[in-house]
Every structure is written in structure tokens, then in C-alpha cells.
């Protein structure tokens, strides 16, 4: 294990995060266009990608712990701390580029997540308002086959005039 393996894992994690950005963008398109039929499928795909991202993050943590001895940091060092202790040379630039790209992707994901959450809350509020305006009077039939509509009260007319 070494810096090559860590760099490969970071590339894989970046690819997964880019896929997550795509899936969140896709979910946002579904929300903005009212295509709620596919929203459950889109959400499931986001959750699947998140599972892969978590696995990649775990693999990265294991590799960072292995690299920590080699680069003189503690075993529980973060990627940022590991990059700070990277030997002078190409690995410093490579790892810094990975760190920067991961930070940018995280910012994009947060922005999309917040926007999608806002759209979902607006849709839920709109649905609740629509349901609150629905009148309960359905004028259906009861079990005997008679109209379930209330009959108007009887009226007396004074015809003596």
C-alpha cells in the first residue's frame, strides 16, 4: 500500500461524488418539472450512490491510516493533515489537487441537497394547502343505493294570500 493506492482511491471517491452530483441534479429536475412519478426511483439511486461513497470513504480512511506511518502523522489523521505532511514533490501537488476537488464536490452536493430539500418542502406545503381546500361533500350512494346527499329541510309556504 502506498501513495499510488491512496491516489487511486481518491480518484474513485471523486468519481462517485460526481455521480452523486449528477443524481442530485437529476432529482432536482424531477422536482422542478413535477415528475413525481419518478421521484422515488431518483431518490433510490441517490441512496445507492451514497452507499458507494460511504464504502469509498471507509477504504480511504484505511489507506490514510496506513500512509500516516510513512508520512509521519497520527493514524487517525484526516486527509488534510496527511496532505500537510506529504513529502515535498509531486505527491504534495497530487494530494492537494484531490483535496481541493473533494472540497468543491462537497460544496456542490450541499448546495443541491439544500435546493432539493427546499423544493420538497414547498411541494409538501402546496399539497397540504390543496388538501385543506377540498370539500368533503362527495354526493355518493350509501349501502342501500340511495343518494348520500343531505336532503334540504322541509319548507312551509303560506298560500293564503
C-alpha positions in Angstrom: 0.0 0.0 0.0 1.2 3.5 -0.6 0.6 6.9 -2.2 -0.4 5.3 -5.6 -3.2 3.3 -4.0 -4.4 6.3 -2.0 -4.5 8.4 -5.1 -6.5 5.7 -6.9 -9.0 5.5 -4.1 -9.3 9.3 -4.1 -10.0 9.3 -7.8 -12.7 6.6 -7.2 -14.2 8.7 -4.5 -14.2 11.8 -6.7 -15.9 9.9 -9.5 -18.6 8.7 -7.0 -19.1 12.2 -5.7 -19.5 13.5 -9.3 -22.1 10.8 -9.9 -23.8 11.9 -6.7 -23.9 15.5 -8.0 -25.5 14.2 -11.2 -28.1 12.1 -9.4 -29.0 15.1 -7.1 -29.2 17.3 -10.2 -31.5 14.7 -11.8 -33.6 14.6 -8.7 -33.9 18.4 -8.8 -35.1 18.3 -12.5 -37.8 15.8 -11.5 -38.9 18.1 -8.6 -38.9 21.3 -10.7 -40.8 19.6 -13.6 -43.4 18.0 -11.3 -42.4 14.4 -12.4 -43.2 12.9 -9.1 -43.8 9.5 -10.7 -40.0 9.0 -11.0 -39.0 10.8 -7.7 -38.9 7.5 -5.7 -36.6 5.9 -8.3 -34.4 9.0 -8.3 -34.2 9.0 -4.5 -33.3 5.3 -4.5 -30.5 6.0 -6.9 -29.1 8.8 -4.8 -29.2 6.4 -1.8 -27.3 3.7 -3.7 -24.6 6.2 -4.7 -24.4 7.4 -1.1 -23.8 3.8 0.0 -20.9 3.5 -2.5 -19.5 6.9 -1.3 -19.5 5.6 2.3 -17.7 2.5 1.3 -15.1 4.5 -0.6 -14.7 6.8 2.3 -14.0 3.9 4.6 -11.4 2.5 2.2 -9.8 5.9 2.0 -9.7 6.1 5.8 -7.9 2.8 6.0 -5.4 3.8 3.4 -4.8 7.2 5.1 -4.1 5.3 8.3 -1.6 3.1 6.5 0.1 6.2 4.9 0.2 8.0 8.2 3.2 6.0 9.4 5.0 6.6 6.2 4.4 10.3 6.1 4.8 10.9 9.9 1.2 11.7 11.0 -1.1 10.0 13.5 -3.1 7.0 12.4 -6.4 8.9 12.8 -5.1 11.8 10.7 -7.5 13.5 8.3 -6.8 13.7 4.6 -5.9 17.4 5.1 -3.4 16.6 7.8 -1.9 13.8 5.7 -1.5 16.3 2.8 0.2 18.8 5.1 2.8 16.1 6.0 3.3 14.8 2.4 6.9 14.7 1.3 8.0 17.6 -0.9 7.5 16.7 -4.5 4.7 15.5 -6.8 2.6 13.8 -4.1 2.1 17.2 -2.4 0.6 18.6 -5.5 -1.4 15.5 -6.4 -2.9 15.1 -2.9 -3.6 18.9 -2.7 -5.5 18.7 -6.0 -7.5 15.7 -4.7 -8.3 17.6 -1.5 -9.4 20.7 -3.4 -11.6 18.7 -5.8 -13.2 16.8 -3.0 -14.0 20.1 -1.2 -15.5 21.6 -4.3 -17.7 18.5 -4.9 -18.8 18.6 -1.3 -19.9 22.2 -1.7 -21.9 21.3 -4.9 -23.5 18.4 -3.1 -24.5 20.6 -0.1 -26.0 23.2 -2.5 -28.0 20.7 -4.4 -29.2 18.9 -1.3 -30.4 22.2 0.2 -32.2 23.2 -3.0 -33.9 19.8 -3.3 -35.0 20.0 0.3 -36.5 23.4 -0.3 -38.3 22.1 -3.3 -39.7 19.1 -1.4 -40.9 21.3 1.5 -42.6 23.6 -1.0 -44.3 20.7 -2.7 -45.4 19.2 0.6 -46.8 22.6 1.8 -48.6 23.0 -1.5 -50.2 19.6 -1.2 -51.3 20.3 2.3 -52.9 23.5 1.3 -54.7 21.8 -1.6 -56.0 19.0 0.6 -57.2 21.6 3.1 -59.4 23.3 0.4 -61.1 20.1 -0.7 -64.7 19.9 0.2 -65.9 16.7 1.8 -69.3 16.7 0.1 -68.9 13.8 -2.4 -72.6 13.1 -3.1 -72.1 9.4 -3.3 -74.5 6.5 -2.7 -74.9 4.7 0.6 -75.2 0.9 1.1 -79.0 0.9 0.3 -78.4 2.6 -3.1 -79.9 5.9 -2.1 -78.1 9.2 -2.6 -75.8 10.1 0.3 -76.5 13.8 -0.2 -78.3 15.5 2.7 -81.9 16.4 1.9 -82.8 20.0 2.3 -85.1 20.8 5.3 -88.8 20.9 4.6 -90.2 24.4 3.9 -93.7 25.6 4.6 -95.3 28.0 2.1 -98.1 30.2 3.2 -100.5 30.1 0.2 -103.3 32.1 1.9 -102.5 35.3 0.1 
